[in-house]
């Protein structure tokens, strides 16, 4: 019985000691976004617009398929978080696995997921990686598009699909 209590106490203490090094999602993303603001890797809306038009930049969205379908920035590509390296093959590499786009802006709702994914993308060899919040895009009255079609709306609501703006942007 004493040995069991000693083992239990040792295991508990070891677990607490290890857990003290753990950084939670909220704290980690807050730290990464703060660093991005300090070192200039938090993209601006102007950066995103320039990157979409540029030949050496890719703008990728790491949100879920449902989020992407509901609203995304025209000209961006969805790579998701599950296996982005596979999606990149068609976006940033040529047939010889050489970069054709070696600069990257990573988009998600608030730039939290983007900040985590950006760390991986830097290690994959991208020359420059920035993060961006689609909420900033929307709040600044830029349009988003969706993946739905009028054919799927059979309720007779006469919804027009295409570019959408935030309510505060409507005149």
N, C-alpha and C positions, 0 to 999 in steps of 0.2 A: 504494500500500500504506500509506504514511504517513497519507494523508487518510482511508482506511478506519479505521485504528486510532484516529485523532483523533475521528472521528464516533462510533465504537463507545464510546470512553471518555466522550465528552460525553453520549451517550445513557444510559450506565450511571450516571454521576454525577447526571444529571437525575432518573432513576428513583429513586435512593437518596434524593435530597433530597425528592422528593414522598412517598415511602413513609414518611419519618419523621413525617409528619403523620397517618398512618393510625391509627385506633383500632380494634382488633379487637373482635369481637362480645362476647367475655367481659369485656374491660375496659370497653366501652361500657355493657353492661347492669349491670355492677357499679357503675359511676359513677351511672347513672340510678336504680338501686334505692337507693343510698345517699342521693341527693338526695331521693328520694320519702320516705324515712324521716325526713330532716331537716325537710322542709317539710310533712309531714302528709298526703301524697298516697299513702301506702301504706295501703290499706284494711285494716281489721280484719274478723274474722269477723262481729262485731256490725254493722259498717257494711254488709256484704254482705246480711245478713238484713234490715236496715232498708230497703236499697235495693230489694230484690226486692219488698217490700210497698209501696213508695212509688210515687206517680204521676209524679214528676218525675225519677226515676232509671231508667237502663237498666243491666243487668249483662250484658256481652257477653263471649264466649269467643273468643279468637283462635287456638285450637289447630286442628290438622288435623281433618278429618272422622273419621279413625280414632280419634284421641284423644278427640274429643267423643263418638263412639258408645260407646266403652268406659266412660266415666264423665264425668258433668257434674253441675253443681249444678242441681237442679230450679228452674225459674223464670228461668233464664238463656237467652240467645239466642246462637247461634253465628254469628259474622260472618266468621271466617277472616281471613287476612292478604292474600289475593290482591286482592280488590276490596271492602274493607269499606264504602266509601261507598255502594255499591249495596245492600248488605244493610241498611244503616241506614235507607234510605228507608221501609221497612215497620215499623221499630221505633221511631224517634225523631221522625219528621216527620209532619205532617198533609198533607192534600191540596194545601195552598198552600205546601209546603216550609218550613213554620215548625216550630220545635221544639215537641214536646209533652213530650219528655223531654230536658232540656238538661244533665243531670248523668249521668256515666258511670263505671262501674267496669269495668275491663278485666282479664280473667282469662286466665291460662295456667298451665302446670304449676308453674313456679318464679317467676313474675312477670318473667322476663327478656324474653320476646317482648312481654309486656304493656307493659313499660317503654318499649320502642321504639315500639310502636303508639300508646301514649298521647300521645307527642309529636305525631304526625300528627293525632290526634283533637282535641287542643287547638287546632291550627291550623284545624280544620274548624268551630270556633265553639262547642264545648261549654263551658258555664259552669264546670264543675268536672269534672276527670278524675282518678280514682284507679286504682291497680293492685293486683292481688291474686293470690296463689298458691293454686291449687286444692289443692296439697299441704298447705297450712295448714288448709284446710277439712276434708280427710280426716284429718289428724293430730289434729284436735280432736274426732274422733268424730262428725262430721256425715255424714249419708248422701249418697251420690251415686246417680244413676240412669244407666241406659244405654239405648241404642237397639236392643238386641237383643230378640227375642221368644222365648217358650217354643216357639212353632211351629217356629222354626229349629233348636231343639235336638232332633234326632231320634236321639240316641245312648242315650236311655233313662236319662239321669243324674238326672232329676227336679229339675233346677235351677229354683229359683223366681226369677223376674226381678222387678225392682222396685228397692227401696232397698237399697244395699249399704254396709257399714261396713268400716273397716280391721280387720285381724286383731286388733290390740292392743285394739280396742274391744269385742270379743266377750267376754261374761262366761262 
